[in-house]
Amino acid sequence: MTPPPGTDGAWDDVPAGEPVPCANHPGHETRVRCSNCGKPICPDCMVYSAVGIKCRECARQPRSALITLKPERAVRAVLAALGAGTAVGVAYYFLLSTAGFLYFLFFLGAGIGYIVGEAVVRASGHYRGVETALIALGGTLWAFLGPPVFASLVSFGLRWDAVVFTVSRGSVTTWLVMAVAGYFAWQRNR
């Protein structure tokens, strides 16, 4: 970036405290400089950071400073989703046989989604993003589909038609409760 006109070719040549034109907006005078590169910046160009006021170019974080989900934490999140999904899924199907109140199932579904979502958040080191939201959603689906598929495999053996029938025979209420649980798991990780 070249210095604006009126600074004699360098920003450092102007004494501190003297107004100079902004590097990006030559029509604006300023006394503020970037704490990193010393470029004069007007209020429109200022970015407040933990170490002072910076220009937009210096305020951009390097790629290495971005937070990402590390592979070992992703594996822990997947294992937590499967473990929590299995536990709450078995509990759900046990309570399903005893619950007679329809609205109770929706609260139960919200709880399932929250529990699986919280397990994924904690296992991933409190990372929240699309990756963990998808993991939590998968764990929630596992909570609803895993126990009946496992029961079908135990009862009928490894037959694809029995597994497909078991998964597809869910009522509309079951699919709605599953959607509520998926929503809560997704929101917990976003």
N, C-alpha and C positions, 0 to 999 in steps of 0.2 A: 504494500500500500504506500503510495507516495504522499508526502506531507501536503497539506492544503496550501494554497497561495497565502502569502503574508507571513509565513513562518521562516522565510529565508532558507528553505531547503531542509530544515531539521526542526523537530519539535523541541529538542533539548536546548536550542539556541535561545529560546524565549525564557526570560527569568520566571521563576516560580511565583505564582500569585498574579501574574499579568494575564489578562484575558487573551485567549487565542481562538481562532476558528476551530470548530469541531472537525475531526478528521473525516467524518462521513457527511456532515451537513455544514458546508462552509459558511452558510448564512447565519449560523448560530455561534455566538461567542461563549466560551466556557473557561473556567479556571480549574476544572477537574480533569485529571489524567488517569488512565488505566494503571492500576497498581502493579500490573505485570510488565507491560511493554512501554508505558509512559505516553501512549497516544492520547491527545486531547479528545474528550468525549462529552457530549451534551446530555441532558437528562433523557432524551429519547434513545440514546445509545448505551446508557448505563445498565449494567447487570450487577446486582448486589450479590456478593459471595461472602463466604466465611472469612476470607482474608482481604477484604476490601472491595472497592468498586472496580469492575473490569469492563473492558470492551467486549463485544459479542464474540469476537474471534478467540480471545483468551479465556472466556468463560466456558467455552465448550469443553466438556469433560473428555479425556482420552478414552478410547475404546476399552482399555483395561480397567477403567474405574467403574464400568457398568456392572451391575449385579446380575449374575446369571445363576441358574440352577445347576449346581455341580452334579456330575454323574452319580457319585456315591450317595448324595442326598436324594437324587431322583429314584434310585433303587430303593432306598429306605422308605420314600414316600409311596412307591408302588406296593412294597411289602406291607406297609401300614394300612394302605387302602384295602388290600386283600384281606388282611387280618381283621380289621374293624368291620369290613363288609361281611365277612363270614360270621363274625360274632353277632352283629346286629341283625343279620339276615335270618339266622337260626332263631334268635329271640323273636323276631317279627313273625315268623311262621308259627312259632309256638303260641304267641299272643293272638294270632289271626284265628286260630282254632277256638279260642275262648272269648274273643271280643265280639260283642253283638251290636255295639254302637258304631255306626258308620263314620261319623265325624271324628271319632277317636282314632281311626286309621290315618286320617290326614295329619293329625298331630303327631302320631307315631312316625309317619313318613318324614315329617319335618325334622323330628329328632334323629332319625336315621341319617338323613343328609347332613345335619349339623355334626353328628358324631364322626362320620367318615371324613367330612371336610376338616374338622379339627385335628383328627389323627394325621391327615396328610400335611396340614400346616405345621404341626409340631415335628413330624418326621423330616420335613424338608428344611428345618432350621428357620421357620417362620417366613419362608419365601412365598410370595403370592404372585401368581401370574397365570397365563393361559395354560402353561404346562401343568402346574399343580391343579388347576381347575379341571383339566381333562382327566388327570389321574384320580381326583376325587369323584368325578362323574362316573368313571369306570368302576371304581370301588363301590359306588352306590348301586350301579346296575348289577354288579356282582352280588350285592346283598339281596337283591330280589330274584335274580335268576340262578345263582349258584346253588342254594339249598334244594330247590325243586329238581334241578338237573342232576344233582348228586343223588337225590332220592330215586329218580328215574333210573340212573345207572345201577344203583344197588338193586332195585326191584326187577328191572328188565334186562340188565346187562348193557353192553356197548352196542346199542341199536340206534341209528340216527333217527328213525321214525318216532321212537319213544321220546327222544330228547326234543325233537321238533314239536311233537304234540304237547309235551310238558310245558315248553316255553310259550307256545301259542294259545294255550287254553286259559290264560289269565283273563279275568273279567275286566271290564272297563274301569271299575273301581281300583283294581290292582295297578293298572297302567297309569291312572291319575295319581295314585299315591306315589308311584315310582317317579312320576314327573315332578311332584312336589319335593320329594327327597332329592332328586337330581338338581332342582333349582337351589335348594338350600346348600347342598355340597358345592355347587358352582360359585354361589355368592360368597361362601366362606373363604374361598381361595382367590377371589378376584380383587 
